[in-house]
């Protein structure tokens, strides 16, 4: 997928941070969340890519993804995150 930074939606970033209580900029894309995800094999975008899309304000691409609906809610991603991004 081509990343288009001209479509950055800064309000989307703020909205995600407000609702989640997380600072998405804290994620530095180490990939530990995705490496440990037991549902990752079925996802169209791994968890680290979802966070990256949010960081870039790519609202449409983020919301089109099936990944959040496939999440097992096991919290492996949160546990493995060195930045404590949930």
N, C-alpha and C positions, 0 to 999 in steps of 0.2 A: 504494500500500500504506500502510495506517495504521500509524504507529509507536506501539507500546504500551510505554511505559517501566515499567509495572508488572511486566512479565515479564523484567526485567533479571536476567541470570544472571552474577553477578560471577565465579564460578568459571570460566565459559566464557572470559571475557576473560583471566584468568590463564593458563588452559590454552593458549590461542592464543599468548599472549606467550611462554610457556615453550617450546612446540614450535617456534615460528618464530624466536625470538630477537629479535623486533621489539617496540617499544613502540608499540602502536596509538594511544595518546593523542597521539603526536607528529604524527599526520596532522591537518591543519587544513582538510581538504576543499577544496583549491584546484581539484581536478578535472583536473590535468595528466596524471595517470596514465590516466584514462579518455579524455581528448582524444586521446592518442596510441596508444591500444590498437587494433591491427589486427584484433582479433577482436571488438571492442566491438559491432559491428552484430548479432552473433548472440547476445549475452548478455542474459539476463533482468534482471540487475543489473550495472551497470558496476562496475569495480574500486573506485572511490571509495565507492560505496554499500555494497559488501561490507565495506570497512573501517569504515564508519559503523555498520553493523549490529553488527559485532564490538564497536566502542566502546560501543554501547548494551546490550551483553550479549544481543542478540537471537539466541540460539543456534538455535532452531527455524527461523526465517526464513533465517538464514545457511546452514544446512546443507541446506535445501530448494533452494537456488539451483543452477542448472546452470553458473553462471559459472566456478567453479574447473575444471570438466571441459572447458571450452572455451578455456582459457588456452593461448596459443601458446608460452609459455615463452620469449618473445623478450626479456624484461627491459626493454622500453620503459618500462613503468610505473616501475620502480626507477630507471632512468636519468633520467627526467623529474622525479622527486620531489625538491622542494627540502628536504624533511626527511629524505631518505634512508630512507624506509620501503620495505621490499621486499615 
